[in-house]
Amino acid sequence: MAKTRLPAAAPAAAASKPGPAPSANRVANTRVSNGLKEFLWLLSDVRPARVLDLGPVWQATVTFLIEKGYRVSTEDLLLAWKEFLTAEEERLRQAATGEEGGGVSQAALAERFLDGALQYPEESIRGVLAWDLFDYFDPEMMSRMMDRIFTILQPGGAVLAMFHSRSAERFQRYRLVDSQTVELLPAPTLAIHTRVFQNREILDLFGKFRSSKTFVGRDQVREGLFIK
């Protein structure tokens, strides 16, 4: 049976050799992640566990996970969503006046996007690194995305997500440094951060999950660990 307890105070690509030691600037752009430590601990019961990273492909992250014995899949969901919306806007501009002339609903866009995104077999993923994705999607997309993630996640599997307690000052991406450290990398803005979740909203979003734990950091970011 998969692990069900959470320690009370616990703070695919080919593998390659670790890179050089982090520079002083790189160290300054990291955060200690108690959620990551527990996420990896929960995954350790199943080998080889498959981890899905919903951010960009970072060789450092892939190498770290592979060397830990995990299988890794990556899907940059925010970039894919932006490219999808850009293509949809162009398609509508070129379309003749008619049935779709008034635009397409957010629900229809979400359904169409998910026809090609998050296409993994049911219960094939042990862990999902969702980062702060949920802060950037509209409700129609979020609810459908959560249903898909729940479906592809194995029983006992976990999702690690981050939620900003206030509007993010800049858009950034995340990659793993070690078992308890995440590097923050400024990046070109793919989406505008306009949503700040309250605790009840987070619990509602992950309502199908049987267990959850949150960690509050000094940087106004809450981590949530959710177990199916």
Buried (B, 14 or more C-beta within 10 A) or exposed (E): EBBEEBEEEBEEBEBEEEEEEBEEEEEEBBBBBBBBBBBBBBBEEBEEBBBBBBBBEBEBBBBBBBEBEBBBBBBBBBBBBBEBEEEBEEEEEEEEEEEEEEEBEEBEBBBEBBEEBBEBEEBBBBBBBBBBBBBBBEEBBBBBBBEBBBBBBBEBBBBBBBBBBEEBEEBBBBBBBEEBBBBBBEBEEBBEBEBBBEEEEBBEBBEEBEBBBBBEBEEBBBBBBBBB
